[in-house]
Amino acid sequence: MTKRFVSAAELMSRVLGMPGYAFAEIGHPVSSAMDDDLAGMARSTIQQMAVLLHLR
């Protein structure tokens, strides 16, 4: 989820009965990001997911 849409995602999770649903956050925007930026976002997502999945 890009940081710009976090509040919408949090609202949607509450509406769907899953308040506090955890997800990875990356920078915004993605569409104009350069390859190096995208690689950094991917690394960040992997690190965040490892925490969310209790792998670290």
N, C-alpha and C positions, 0 to 999 in steps of 0.2 A: 504494500500500500504506500503510495507516495504521501509525504507529510501534508500536502495540501488537502487530501481527502480523508485524513484520520478522523476528524469530527463526524463526517458523514458515515464512515464505517462504524464508529462507536455507536452512533444513533441507530443504525440499521441492526447492529447486534442486539441492542436493547429491545427494539421493536420485535425482533424475531425470538425473543426470550432467552438470549444468551449474553446478558450483561457481563462486561469484563472479558469478552472474547479477545484473546491475544493474537497479534499478528505482527509481522515484521514491517518496519517503516524504512523507506528509502527517500532520498531527495526528490525534489520536483523541479523542473519537468524531466521526464525520461526521453521524450521524443526528440529533443534537441541536444541531448547529452552526447559527448564524444566517447569514443571507445574506451579510453582510460577511465572516464567517469563511470561508464556502465560497468566496467570490471570492478571498480571500487564499490559500486552499489551491490553487485553480486556477492562480493566478499562480505560486505556488511550484512546482507540478507542471510548468508550461510551462518555467520556468527550468531545473529539474532535467533535463527531457527534452532541452532544447537542449544541455546539457553532455553527457548520455549519447549523444546522436546526433552529437556533435562539431560542432555548429552554432555554438558559442561557445567 
